[in-house]
Amino acid sequence: MKANMYTVYDSKTQAYLQPFQARTRGEAIRSFTEAVNDQKTMFYKYPSDYTLFELGEWDDEDGKITMLEAKTNIGLATHFKRVEDTEND
């Protein structure tokens, strides 16, 4: 089965975090969105420091990794942060 590979760039450390895989870009965005909105993570605390990138594809049948010609910027964590519900009951 083939899976897409993604990473997150941390602009403060100027380094990429360990890559992760997802079946689709939508699944990667969903995972990143959940992390960005988890108050216990650095993504939540400093969303302007983190950017999600697509790197390529990994095939678990032959172990082959196919990198994209250039990393694809999917978006800054601030774009995936949910707006807090500010309505008063």
N, CA, C and O atoms as a CHARMM CRD file, in Angstrom:
* protein
*
  356
    1    1 MET  N      0.83600  -1.18200   0.00000 PROA 1      0.00000
    2    1 MET  CA     0.00000   0.00000   0.00000 PROA 1      0.00000
    3    1 MET  C      0.88200   1.24700   0.00000 PROA 1      0.00000
    4    1 MET  O      1.91600   1.29000   0.66600 PROA 1      0.00000
    5    2 LYS  N      0.47300   2.22600  -0.73100 PROA 2      0.00000
    6    2 LYS  CA     1.22200   3.47800  -0.77600 PROA 2      0.00000
    7    2 LYS  C      0.62100   4.47600   0.20900 PROA 2      0.00000
    8    2 LYS  O     -0.59500   4.53500   0.39400 PROA 2      0.00000
    9    3 ALA  N      1.48700   5.24800   0.82700 PROA 3      0.00000
   10    3 ALA  CA     1.06200   6.29500   1.75500 PROA 3      0.00000
   11    3 ALA  C      1.86800   7.55000   1.45600 PROA 3      0.00000
   12    3 ALA  O      3.03100   7.47700   1.05900 PROA 3      0.00000
   13    4 ASN  N      1.25000   8.67500   1.64900 PROA 4      0.00000
   14    4 ASN  CA     1.94600   9.94300   1.45800 PROA 4      0.00000
   15    4 ASN  C      2.76000  10.25800   2.70700 PROA 4      0.00000
   16    4 ASN  O      2.40300   9.85600   3.81500 PROA 4      0.00000
   17    5 MET  N      3.85400  10.97900   2.51100 PROA 5      0.00000
   18    5 MET  CA     4.73400  11.36400   3.61600 PROA 5      0.00000
   19    5 MET  C      4.65100  12.87800   3.83100 PROA 5      0.00000
   20    5 MET  O      4.62500  13.66500   2.88500 PROA 5      0.00000
   21    6 TYR  N      4.61000  13.24600   5.10100 PROA 6      0.00000
   22    6 TYR  CA     4.46900  14.65400   5.48700 PROA 6      0.00000
   23    6 TYR  C      5.46100  14.98300   6.59700 PROA 6      0.00000
   24    6 TYR  O      5.97500  14.09400   7.27600 PROA 6      0.00000
   25    7 THR  N      5.71700  16.26400   6.76400 PROA 7      0.00000
   26    7 THR  CA     6.52600  16.73900   7.86600 PROA 7      0.00000
   27    7 THR  C      6.02700  18.11900   8.26900 PROA 7      0.00000
   28    7 THR  O      5.25900  18.75500   7.54700 PROA 7      0.00000
   29    8 VAL  N      6.47400  18.56500   9.42400 PROA 8      0.00000
   30    8 VAL  CA     6.15500  19.90700   9.90500 PROA 8      0.00000
   31    8 VAL  C      7.47200  20.64100  10.10400 PROA 8      0.00000
   32    8 VAL  O      8.40400  20.12000  10.71800 PROA 8      0.00000
   33    9 TYR  N      7.53400  21.85800   9.57700 PROA 9      0.00000
   34    9 TYR  CA     8.72500  22.69700   9.73500 PROA 9      0.00000
   35    9 TYR  C      8.51800  23.61600  10.92800 PROA 9      0.00000
   36    9 TYR  O      7.47900  24.26300  11.05500 PROA 9      0.00000
   37   10 ASP  N      9.52100  23.66600  11.80200 PROA 10     0.00000
   38   10 ASP  CA     9.51100  24.54400  12.97300 PROA 10     0.00000
   39   10 ASP  C     10.43500  25.72500  12.66200 PROA 10     0.00000
   40   10 ASP  O     11.65500  25.57100  12.61700 PROA 10     0.00000
   41   11 SER  N      9.85100  26.88600  12.45100 PROA 11     0.00000
   42   11 SER  CA    10.65000  28.05300  12.05200 PROA 11     0.00000
   43   11 SER  C     11.55800  28.56900  13.16300 PROA 11     0.00000
   44   11 SER  O     12.55800  29.23000  12.88000 PROA 11     0.00000
   45   12 LYS  N     11.23200  28.28200  14.40600 PROA 12     0.00000
   46   12 LYS  CA    12.08000  28.75000  15.51500 PROA 12     0.00000
   47   12 LYS  C     13.35500  27.91300  15.63000 PROA 12     0.00000
   48   12 LYS  O     14.42800  28.45600  15.89200 PROA 12     0.00000
   49   13 THR  N     13.24600  26.61200  15.43900 PROA 13     0.00000
   50   13 THR  CA    14.43800  25.76300  15.49300 PROA 13     0.00000
   51   13 THR  C     15.08600  25.61100  14.12000 PROA 13     0.00000
   52   13 THR  O     16.19000  25.08100  13.99600 PROA 13     0.00000
   53   14 GLN  N     14.38600  26.08100  13.10100 PROA 14     0.00000
   54   14 GLN  CA    14.82800  25.98600  11.70500 PROA 14     0.00000
   55   14 GLN  C     15.14300  24.54500  11.33600 PROA 14     0.00000
   56   14 GLN  O     16.18600  24.23800  10.75700 PROA 14     0.00000
   57   15 ALA  N     14.19300  23.66000  11.69600 PROA 15     0.00000
   58   15 ALA  CA    14.35600  22.23300  11.42200 PROA 15     0.00000
   59   15 ALA  C     12.99400  21.60400  11.15300 PROA 15     0.00000
   60   15 ALA  O     11.95800  22.10600  11.59000 PROA 15     0.00000
   61   16 TYR  N     13.02300  20.49900  10.42500 PROA 16     0.00000
   62   16 TYR  CA    11.81600  19.73000  10.14000 PROA 16     0.00000
   63   16 TYR  C     11.63900  18.66600  11.21700 PROA 16     0.00000
   64   16 TYR  O     12.61200  18.06500  11.67300 PROA 16     0.00000
   65   17 LEU  N     10.40400  18.44000  11.61700 PROA 17     0.00000
   66   17 LEU  CA    10.09500  17.39100  12.56900 PROA 17     0.00000
   67   17 LEU  C     10.09300  16.04200  11.85700 PROA 17     0.00000
   68   17 LEU  O     10.07000  15.98000  10.62700 PROA 17     0.00000
   69   18 GLN  N     10.11500  14.97600  12.63000 PROA 18     0.00000
   70   18 GLN  CA    10.12500  13.62500  12.06700 PROA 18     0.00000
   71   18 GLN  C      8.94000  13.44700  11.12600 PROA 18     0.00000
   72   18 GLN  O      7.81800  13.81800  11.47100 PROA 18     0.00000
   73   19 PRO  N      9.17400  12.88500   9.94000 PROA 19     0.00000
   74   19 PRO  CA     8.07200  12.68900   8.98000 PROA 19     0.00000
   75   19 PRO  C      7.01800  11.72200   9.52000 PROA 19     0.00000
   76   19 PRO  O      7.29900  10.87900  10.37200 PROA 19     0.00000
   77   20 PHE  N      5.80200  11.86900   8.99900 PROA 20     0.00000
   78   20 PHE  CA     4.72500  10.94200   9.30700 PROA 20     0.00000
   79   20 PHE  C      4.00400  10.60500   8.02100 PROA 20     0.00000
   80   20 PHE  O      4.15100  11.30200   7.01700 PROA 20     0.00000
   81   21 GLN  N      3.23400   9.54800   8.04800 PROA 21     0.00000
   82   21 GLN  CA     2.52700   9.14300   6.83800 PROA 21     0.00000
   83   21 GLN  C      1.02600   9.25000   7.03000 PROA 21     0.00000
   84   21 GLN  O      0.51300   9.16500   8.14600 PROA 21     0.00000
   85   22 ALA  N      0.33800   9.43600   5.91900 PROA 22     0.00000
   86   22 ALA  CA    -1.12100   9.47000   5.89300 PROA 22     0.00000
   87   22 ALA  C     -1.56300   8.95200   4.52400 PROA 22     0.00000
   88   22 ALA  O     -0.84200   9.08800   3.53600 PROA 22     0.00000
   89   23 ARG  N     -2.74000   8.36600   4.48000 PROA 23     0.00000
   90   23 ARG  CA    -3.22500   7.81200   3.20500 PROA 23     0.00000
   91   23 ARG  C     -3.52200   8.89700   2.18300 PROA 23     0.00000
   92   23 ARG  O     -3.32100   8.70500   0.98400 PROA 23     0.00000
   93   24 THR  N     -4.00200  10.03900   2.66400 PROA 24     0.00000
   94   24 THR  CA    -4.35900  11.14200   1.76700 PROA 24     0.00000
   95   24 THR  C     -3.94100  12.46800   2.39100 PROA 24     0.00000
   96   24 THR  O     -3.63100  12.54100   3.58000 PROA 24     0.00000
   97   25 ARG  N     -3.93800  13.50200   1.57600 PROA 25     0.00000
   98   25 ARG  CA    -3.64600  14.84700   2.09100 PROA 25     0.00000
   99   25 ARG  C     -4.70100  15.25600   3.11500 PROA 25     0.00000
  100   25 ARG  O     -4.38000  15.88100   4.12600 PROA 25     0.00000
  101   26 GLY  N     -5.94900  14.90500   2.85300 PROA 26     0.00000
  102   26 GLY  CA    -7.02300  15.22400   3.79300 PROA 26     0.00000
  103   26 GLY  C     -6.80400  14.60700   5.15600 PROA 26     0.00000
  104   26 GLY  O     -7.05900  15.24400   6.17800 PROA 26     0.00000
  105   27 GLU  N     -6.33200  13.36600   5.18200 PROA 27     0.00000
  106   27 GLU  CA    -6.04900  12.70400   6.45300 PROA 27     0.00000
  107   27 GLU  C     -4.88800  13.39700   7.17800 PROA 27     0.00000
  108   27 GLU  O     -4.92100  13.53900   8.40000 PROA 27     0.00000
  109   28 ALA  N     -3.87400  13.82400   6.43900 PROA 28     0.00000
  110   28 ALA  CA    -2.74600  14.54400   7.04200 PROA 28     0.00000
  111   28 ALA  C     -3.21600  15.87800   7.62800 PROA 28     0.00000
  112   28 ALA  O     -2.81300  16.26300   8.72600 PROA 28     0.00000
  113   29 ILE  N     -4.06800  16.57100   6.88400 PROA 29     0.00000
  114   29 ILE  CA    -4.59700  17.85600   7.36400 PROA 29     0.00000
  115   29 ILE  C     -5.42800  17.64100   8.62000 PROA 29     0.00000
  116   29 ILE  O     -5.34600  18.42700   9.56300 PROA 29     0.00000
  117   30 ARG  N     -6.22800  16.58100   8.63700 PROA 30     0.00000
  118   30 ARG  CA    -7.04600  16.29700   9.81700 PROA 30     0.00000
  119   30 ARG  C     -6.16100  16.03200  11.03500 PROA 30     0.00000
  120   30 ARG  O     -6.43900  16.54400  12.11900 PROA 30     0.00000
  121   31 SER  N     -5.10200  15.24200  10.87100 PROA 31     0.00000
  122   31 SER  CA    -4.19200  14.94900  11.98100 PROA 31     0.00000
  123   31 SER  C     -3.49800  16.21100  12.47400 PROA 31     0.00000
  124   31 SER  O     -3.38800  16.44200  13.67800 PROA 31     0.00000
  125   32 PHE  N     -3.02900  17.02800  11.52600 PROA 32     0.00000
  126   32 PHE  CA    -2.35900  18.27500  11.88300 PROA 32     0.00000
  127   32 PHE  C     -3.33000  19.22000  12.58100 PROA 32     0.00000
  128   32 PHE  O     -2.96700  19.86200  13.56700 PROA 32     0.00000
  129   33 THR  N     -4.56000  19.31100  12.07900 PROA 33     0.00000
  130   33 THR  CA    -5.57700  20.16600  12.68100 PROA 33     0.00000
  131   33 THR  C     -5.84900  19.75800  14.12200 PROA 33     0.00000
  132   33 THR  O     -5.97300  20.61000  15.00200 PROA 33     0.00000
  133   34 GLU  N     -5.94200  18.45400  14.36300 PROA 34     0.00000
  134   34 GLU  CA    -6.16800  17.97200  15.72400 PROA 34     0.00000
  135   34 GLU  C     -5.00200  18.36400  16.63300 PROA 34     0.00000
  136   34 GLU  O     -5.22200  18.79500  17.76400 PROA 34     0.00000
  137   35 ALA  N     -3.77700  18.22000  16.15600 PROA 35     0.00000
  138   35 ALA  CA    -2.60400  18.57900  16.96200 PROA 35     0.00000
  139   35 ALA  C     -2.55600  20.08200  17.22900 PROA 35     0.00000
  140   35 ALA  O     -2.21700  20.51100  18.33200 PROA 35     0.00000
  141   36 VAL  N     -2.89500  20.87600  16.21900 PROA 36     0.00000
  142   36 VAL  CA    -2.87900  22.33800  16.35600 PROA 36     0.00000
  143   36 VAL  C     -3.90900  22.80800  17.38000 PROA 36     0.00000
  144   36 VAL  O     -3.72500  23.84200  18.02200 PROA 36     0.00000
  145   37 ASN  N     -4.98700  22.05100  17.52900 PROA 37     0.00000
  146   37 ASN  CA    -6.05800  22.45100  18.44100 PROA 37     0.00000
  147   37 ASN  C     -6.01600  21.73500  19.79100 PROA 37     0.00000
  148   37 ASN  O     -6.93700  21.87200  20.59600 PROA 37     0.00000
  149   38 ASP  N     -4.96600  20.98300  20.03600 PROA 38     0.00000
  150   38 ASP  CA    -4.75600  20.31900  21.32200 PROA 38     0.00000
  151   38 ASP  C     -3.93700  21.26000  22.20400 PROA 38     0.00000
  152   38 ASP  O     -2.77200  21.53300  21.91600 PROA 38     0.00000
  153   39 GLN  N     -4.54600  21.74800  23.26900 PROA 39     0.00000
  154   39 GLN  CA    -3.90900  22.75100  24.13000 PROA 39     0.00000
  155   39 GLN  C     -2.61100  22.28100  24.76900 PROA 39     0.00000
  156   39 GLN  O     -1.85700  23.10000  25.29400 PROA 39     0.00000
  157   40 LYS  N     -2.33200  20.98400  24.73800 PROA 40     0.00000
  158   40 LYS  CA    -1.11000  20.45500  25.35400 PROA 40     0.00000
  159   40 LYS  C      0.07800  20.48200  24.39200 PROA 40     0.00000
  160   40 LYS  O      1.19000  20.14100  24.79700 PROA 40     0.00000
  161   41 THR  N     -0.11900  20.87300  23.14000 PROA 41     0.00000
  162   41 THR  CA     0.97000  20.80700  22.15700 PROA 41     0.00000
  163   41 THR  C      1.61400  22.17700  21.91300 PROA 41     0.00000
  164   41 THR  O      1.02700  23.22800  22.17200 PROA 41     0.00000
  165   42 MET  N      2.82400  22.11300  21.41200 PROA 42     0.00000
  166   42 MET  CA     3.52900  23.33900  21.01300 PROA 42     0.00000
  167   42 MET  C      2.85400  23.95500  19.77700 PROA 42     0.00000
  168   42 MET  O      2.90100  25.17000  19.58500 PROA 42     0.00000
  169   43 PHE  N      2.23200  23.11800  18.94700 PROA 43     0.00000
  170   43 PHE  CA     1.51600  23.63200  17.77100 PROA 43     0.00000
  171   43 PHE  C      0.41200  24.59300  18.20400 PROA 43     0.00000
  172   43 PHE  O      0.18900  25.62100  17.56500 PROA 43     0.00000
  173   44 TYR  N     -0.27400  24.25300  19.28600 PROA 44     0.00000
  174   44 TYR  CA    -1.35400  25.08800  19.80900 PROA 44     0.00000
  175   44 TYR  C     -0.79500  26.38700  20.38500 PROA 44     0.00000
  176   44 TYR  O     -1.32300  27.47000  20.13500 PROA 44     0.00000
  177   45 LYS  N      0.27900  26.25800  21.15800 PROA 45     0.00000
  178   45 LYS  CA     0.83900  27.42000  21.84500 PROA 45     0.00000
  179   45 LYS  C      1.51900  28.40300  20.90000 PROA 45     0.00000
  180   45 LYS  O      1.46700  29.61300  21.12300 PROA 45     0.00000
  181   46 TYR  N      2.15800  27.89400  19.84200 PROA 46     0.00000
  182   46 TYR  CA     2.92900  28.74800  18.92900 PROA 46     0.00000
  183   46 TYR  C      2.59600  28.41200  17.46600 PROA 46     0.00000
  184   46 TYR  O      3.48600  28.01000  16.71600 PROA 46     0.00000
  185   47 PRO  N      1.33400  28.57000  17.05000 PROA 47     0.00000
  186   47 PRO  CA     0.93300  28.11800  15.71700 PROA 47     0.00000
  187   47 PRO  C      1.63500  28.83300  14.56100 PROA 47     0.00000
  188   47 PRO  O      1.73900  28.27200  13.47000 PROA 47     0.00000
  189   48 SER  N      2.10600  30.02800  14.77400 PROA 48     0.00000
  190   48 SER  CA     2.78200  30.74000  13.68100 PROA 48     0.00000
  191   48 SER  C      4.18700  30.20500  13.42500 PROA 48     0.00000
  192   48 SER  O      4.84200  30.62400  12.47000 PROA 48     0.00000
  193   49 ASP  N      4.65900  29.28500  14.26500 PROA 49     0.00000
  194   49 ASP  CA     6.00100  28.70300  14.11000 PROA 49     0.00000
  195   49 ASP  C      6.01600  27.43300  13.26200 PROA 49     0.00000
  196   49 ASP  O      7.08900  26.97200  12.87200 PROA 49     0.00000
  197   50 TYR  N      4.84600  26.85600  12.96700 PROA 50     0.00000
  198   50 TYR  CA     4.79400  25.52700  12.35700 PROA 50     0.00000
  199   50 TYR  C      4.06400  25.51600  11.01100 PROA 50     0.00000
  200   50 TYR  O      2.99600  26.10900  10.86100 PROA 50     0.00000
  201   51 THR  N      4.66500  24.82700  10.04000 PROA 51     0.00000
  202   51 THR  CA     4.08700  24.70200   8.70700 PROA 51     0.00000
  203   51 THR  C      4.09900  23.23900   8.28100 PROA 51     0.00000
  204   51 THR  O      5.10100  22.54300   8.44300 PROA 51     0.00000
  205   52 LEU  N      2.97200  22.78100   7.73400 PROA 52     0.00000
  206   52 LEU  CA     2.83200  21.40900   7.25600 PROA 52     0.00000
  207   52 LEU  C      3.28500  21.31500   5.80000 PROA 52     0.00000
  208   52 LEU  O      2.90100  22.13600   4.96800 PROA 52     0.00000
  209   53 PHE  N      4.10900  20.30000   5.50000 PROA 53     0.00000
  210   53 PHE  CA     4.60600  20.07000   4.14200 PROA 53     0.00000
  211   53 PHE  C      4.36600  18.62300   3.72400 PROA 53     0.00000
  212   53 PHE  O      4.43300  17.71000   4.54700 PROA 53     0.00000
  213   54 GLU  N      4.08500  18.42500   2.44400 PROA 54     0.00000
  214   54 GLU  CA     4.05100  17.08600   1.85800 PROA 54     0.00000
  215   54 GLU  C      5.41700  16.82100   1.24300 PROA 54     0.00000
  216   54 GLU  O      5.96600  17.66800   0.53900 PROA 54     0.00000
  217   55 LEU  N      5.96600  15.62900   1.51700 PROA 55     0.00000
  218   55 LEU  CA     7.31900  15.28400   1.06100 PROA 55     0.00000
  219   55 LEU  C      7.35600  14.33000  -0.12300 PROA 55     0.00000
  220   55 LEU  O      8.21200  14.45600  -0.99800 PROA 55     0.00000
  221   56 GLY  N      6.43400  13.38000  -0.15400 PROA 56     0.00000
  222   56 GLY  CA     6.48600  12.36200  -1.18800 PROA 56     0.00000
  223   56 GLY  C      5.60700  11.18600  -0.84700 PROA 56     0.00000
  224   56 GLY  O      4.56200  11.33100  -0.21200 PROA 56     0.00000
  225   57 GLU  N      6.05100   9.99800  -1.28400 PROA 57     0.00000
  226   57 GLU  CA     5.24500   8.80300  -1.12600 PROA 57     0.00000
  227   57 GLU  C      6.11700   7.63100  -0.68400 PROA 57     0.00000
  228   57 GLU  O      7.27600   7.52000  -1.08500 PROA 57     0.00000
  229   58 TRP  N      5.54800   6.76400   0.14300 PROA 58     0.00000
  230   58 TRP  CA     6.24100   5.56700   0.60500 PROA 58     0.00000
  231   58 TRP  C      5.39000   4.36200   0.26400 PROA 58     0.00000
  232   58 TRP  O      4.18700   4.34900   0.52600 PROA 58     0.00000
  233   59 ASP  N      6.01200   3.34800  -0.32000 PROA 59     0.00000
  234   59 ASP  CA     5.32000   2.12200  -0.69600 PROA 59     0.00000
  235   59 ASP  C      5.76100   1.01800   0.25500 PROA 59     0.00000
  236   59 ASP  O      6.93100   0.63700   0.26300 PROA 59     0.00000
  237   60 ASP  N      4.83300   0.50300   1.05500 PROA 60     0.00000
  238   60 ASP  CA     5.21100  -0.52200   2.03700 PROA 60     0.00000
  239   60 ASP  C      5.41600  -1.90200   1.41800 PROA 60     0.00000
  240   60 ASP  O      5.89100  -2.81000   2.10000 PROA 60     0.00000
  241   61 GLU  N      5.06900  -2.08200   0.14300 PROA 61     0.00000
  242   61 GLU  CA     5.29000  -3.37200  -0.51300 PROA 61     0.00000
  243   61 GLU  C      6.74800  -3.55900  -0.92800 PROA 61     0.00000
  244   61 GLU  O      7.29500  -4.65500  -0.81600 PROA 61     0.00000
  245   62 ASP  N      7.36800  -2.48800  -1.40600 PROA 62     0.00000
  246   62 ASP  CA     8.76700  -2.61100  -1.83900 PROA 62     0.00000
  247   62 ASP  C      9.72300  -1.71000  -1.06200 PROA 62     0.00000
  248   62 ASP  O     10.92700  -1.70900  -1.31900 PROA 62     0.00000
  249   63 GLY  N      9.18200  -0.93900  -0.10500 PROA 63     0.00000
  250   63 GLY  CA    10.01800  -0.07500   0.71700 PROA 63     0.00000
  251   63 GLY  C     10.54400   1.15300  -0.01000 PROA 63     0.00000
  252   63 GLY  O     11.41100   1.85700   0.50700 PROA 63     0.00000
  253   64 LYS  N     10.03200   1.41000  -1.18900 PROA 64     0.00000
  254   64 LYS  CA    10.52100   2.52600  -1.99700 PROA 64     0.00000
  255   64 LYS  C      9.91500   3.85200  -1.53700 PROA 64     0.00000
  256   64 LYS  O      8.70900   3.96800  -1.31900 PROA 64     0.00000
  257   65 ILE  N     10.78300   4.83500  -1.39900 PROA 65     0.00000
  258   65 ILE  CA    10.35400   6.19400  -1.08100 PROA 65     0.00000
  259   65 ILE  C     10.56000   7.04000  -2.32900 PROA 65     0.00000
  260   65 ILE  O     11.65400   7.08300  -2.89200 PROA 65     0.00000
  261   66 THR  N      9.49400   7.71300  -2.75400 PROA 66     0.00000
  262   66 THR  CA     9.56200   8.60400  -3.90700 PROA 66     0.00000
  263   66 THR  C      9.31200  10.01900  -3.41800 PROA 66     0.00000
  264   66 THR  O      8.20800  10.35500  -2.99000 PROA 66     0.00000
  265   67 MET  N     10.33900  10.84000  -3.48400 PROA 67     0.00000
  266   67 MET  CA    10.22200  12.22200  -3.01000 PROA 67     0.00000
  267   67 MET  C      9.65100  13.11100  -4.10000 PROA 67     0.00000
  268   67 MET  O      9.89700  12.88600  -5.28500 PROA 67     0.00000
  269   68 LEU  N      8.89300  14.11300  -3.70400 PROA 68     0.00000
  270   68 LEU  CA     8.43200  15.12500  -4.64700 PROA 68     0.00000
  271   68 LEU  C      9.63900  15.93400  -5.11100 PROA 68     0.00000
  272   68 LEU  O     10.64700  16.00900  -4.40800 PROA 68     0.00000
  273   69 GLU  N      9.53900  16.52800  -6.27300 PROA 69     0.00000
  274   69 GLU  CA    10.63400  17.35800  -6.77400 PROA 69     0.00000
  275   69 GLU  C     10.90500  18.51500  -5.81700 PROA 69     0.00000
  276   69 GLU  O     12.05400  18.89200  -5.58500 PROA 69     0.00000
  277   70 ALA  N      9.82900  19.07000  -5.26700 PROA 70     0.00000
  278   70 ALA  CA     9.93600  20.13100  -4.25900 PROA 70     0.00000
  279   70 ALA  C      8.86200  19.88700  -3.20800 PROA 70     0.00000
  280   70 ALA  O      7.74700  19.48800  -3.54500 PROA 70     0.00000
  281   71 LYS  N      9.18000  20.11800  -1.96000 PROA 71     0.00000
  282   71 LYS  CA     8.19400  19.96800  -0.88000 PROA 71     0.00000
  283   71 LYS  C      6.97900  20.85300  -1.19000 PROA 71     0.00000
  284   71 LYS  O      7.11600  21.95700  -1.71700 PROA 71     0.00000
  285   72 THR  N      5.79700  20.34800  -0.85500 PROA 72     0.00000
  286   72 THR  CA     4.57100  21.10800  -1.07400 PROA 72     0.00000
  287   72 THR  C      4.09600  21.69500   0.24800 PROA 72     0.00000
  288   72 THR  O      3.79700  20.95900   1.18800 PROA 72     0.00000
  289   73 ASN  N      4.02800  23.01700   0.31900 PROA 73     0.00000
  290   73 ASN  CA     3.55100  23.71500   1.50700 PROA 73     0.00000
  291   73 ASN  C      2.03400  23.57700   1.56000 PROA 73     0.00000
  292   73 ASN  O      1.33000  24.04300   0.66400 PROA 73     0.00000
  293   74 ILE  N      1.53700  22.93500   2.61300 PROA 74     0.00000
  294   74 ILE  CA     0.09500  22.75400   2.76200 PROA 74     0.00000
  295   74 ILE  C     -0.50500  23.86900   3.60900 PROA 74     0.00000
  296   74 ILE  O     -1.67000  24.22100   3.42400 PROA 74     0.00000
  297   75 GLY  N      0.25800  24.42300   4.52100 PROA 75     0.00000
  298   75 GLY  CA    -0.25500  25.56500   5.27000 PROA 75     0.00000
  299   75 GLY  C      0.35300  25.73200   6.64400 PROA 75     0.00000
  300   75 GLY  O      0.84600  24.78500   7.25700 PROA 75     0.00000
  301   76 LEU  N      0.30500  26.94600   7.09900 PROA 76     0.00000
  302   76 LEU  CA     0.76900  27.34100   8.41900 PROA 76     0.00000
  303   76 LEU  C     -0.25100  26.87600   9.46000 PROA 76     0.00000
  304   76 LEU  O     -1.45300  26.88300   9.19400 PROA 76     0.00000
  305   77 ALA  N      0.21000  26.48100  10.61400 PROA 77     0.00000
  306   77 ALA  CA    -0.68200  25.97400  11.65900 PROA 77     0.00000
  307   77 ALA  C     -1.78700  26.96900  12.01100 PROA 77     0.00000
  308   77 ALA  O     -2.89100  26.55700  12.36700 PROA 77     0.00000
  309   78 THR  N     -1.51200  28.25200  11.91900 PROA 78     0.00000
  310   78 THR  CA    -2.54800  29.25400  12.23200 PROA 78     0.00000
  311   78 THR  C     -3.77200  29.09300  11.33400 PROA 78     0.00000
  312   78 THR  O     -4.88000  29.44100  11.74200 PROA 78     0.00000
  313   79 HSD  N     -3.59200  28.57200  10.12000 PROA 79     0.00000
  314   79 HSD  CA    -4.71700  28.37000   9.19400 PROA 79     0.00000
  315   79 HSD  C     -5.61800  27.22000   9.63000 PROA 79     0.00000
  316   79 HSD  O     -6.76300  27.12300   9.18800 PROA 79     0.00000
  317   80 PHE  N     -5.10400  26.35100  10.49600 PROA 80     0.00000
  318   80 PHE  CA    -5.85700  25.17300  10.92700 PROA 80     0.00000
  319   80 PHE  C     -6.37800  25.29600  12.35700 PROA 80     0.00000
  320   80 PHE  O     -7.01100  24.37500  12.87500 PROA 80     0.00000
  321   81 LYS  N     -6.11300  26.42700  12.98600 PROA 81     0.00000
  322   81 LYS  CA    -6.56000  26.64400  14.36600 PROA 81     0.00000
  323   81 LYS  C     -8.03900  27.02300  14.34700 PROA 81     0.00000
  324   81 LYS  O     -8.45800  27.93000  13.62700 PROA 81     0.00000
  325   82 ARG  N     -8.80700  26.31400  15.14600 PROA 82     0.00000
  326   82 ARG  CA   -10.24500  26.58100  15.22100 PROA 82     0.00000
  327   82 ARG  C    -10.49700  27.85100  16.01900 PROA 82     0.00000
  328   82 ARG  O     -9.78600  28.15500  16.97700 PROA 82     0.00000
  329   83 VAL  N    -11.51300  28.57800  15.61000 PROA 83     0.00000
  330   83 VAL  CA   -11.91700  29.78800  16.32800 PROA 83     0.00000
  331   83 VAL  C    -12.65500  29.35800  17.58200 PROA 83     0.00000
  332   83 VAL  O    -13.57600  28.54300  17.52100 PROA 83     0.00000
  333   84 GLU  N    -12.25200  29.90400  18.71200 PROA 84     0.00000
  334   84 GLU  CA   -12.88700  29.57000  19.99300 PROA 84     0.00000
  335   84 GLU  C    -14.33800  30.07200  19.99500 PROA 84     0.00000
  336   84 GLU  O    -14.63800  31.13500  19.45200 PROA 84     0.00000
  337   85 ASP  N    -15.20200  29.31100  20.59500 PROA 85     0.00000
  338   85 ASP  CA   -16.60100  29.72100  20.74500 PROA 85     0.00000
  339   85 ASP  C    -16.67500  30.75500  21.86400 PROA 85     0.00000
  340   85 ASP  O    -16.44100  30.43900  23.03000 PROA 85     0.00000
  341   86 THR  N    -17.00100  31.97900  21.50100 PROA 86     0.00000
  342   86 THR  CA   -17.00100  33.06600  22.48000 PROA 86     0.00000
  343   86 THR  C    -18.40000  33.47500  22.91500 PROA 86     0.00000
  344   86 THR  O    -18.55400  34.47900  23.60900 PROA 86     0.00000
  345   87 GLU  N    -19.43300  32.71500  22.52200 PROA 87     0.00000
  346   87 GLU  CA   -20.79300  33.06300  22.92200 PROA 87     0.00000
  347   87 GLU  C    -20.99600  32.81300  24.41200 PROA 87     0.00000
  348   87 GLU  O    -20.48800  31.83900  24.96800 PROA 87     0.00000
  349   88 ASN  N    -21.74400  33.70700  25.04600 PROA 88     0.00000
  350   88 ASN  CA   -22.07600  33.53700  26.45700 PROA 88     0.00000
  351   88 ASN  C    -23.40000  32.79600  26.54100 PROA 88     0.00000
  352   88 ASN  O    -24.31600  33.06200  25.76200 PROA 88     0.00000
  353   89 ASP  N    -23.50300  31.87100  27.48000 PROA 89     0.00000
  354   89 ASP  CA   -24.76000  31.12200  27.66200 PROA 89     0.00000
  355   89 ASP  C    -25.74100  31.90700  28.45800 PROA 89     0.00000
  356   89 ASP  O    -26.85100  31.43600  28.71000 PROA 89     0.00000
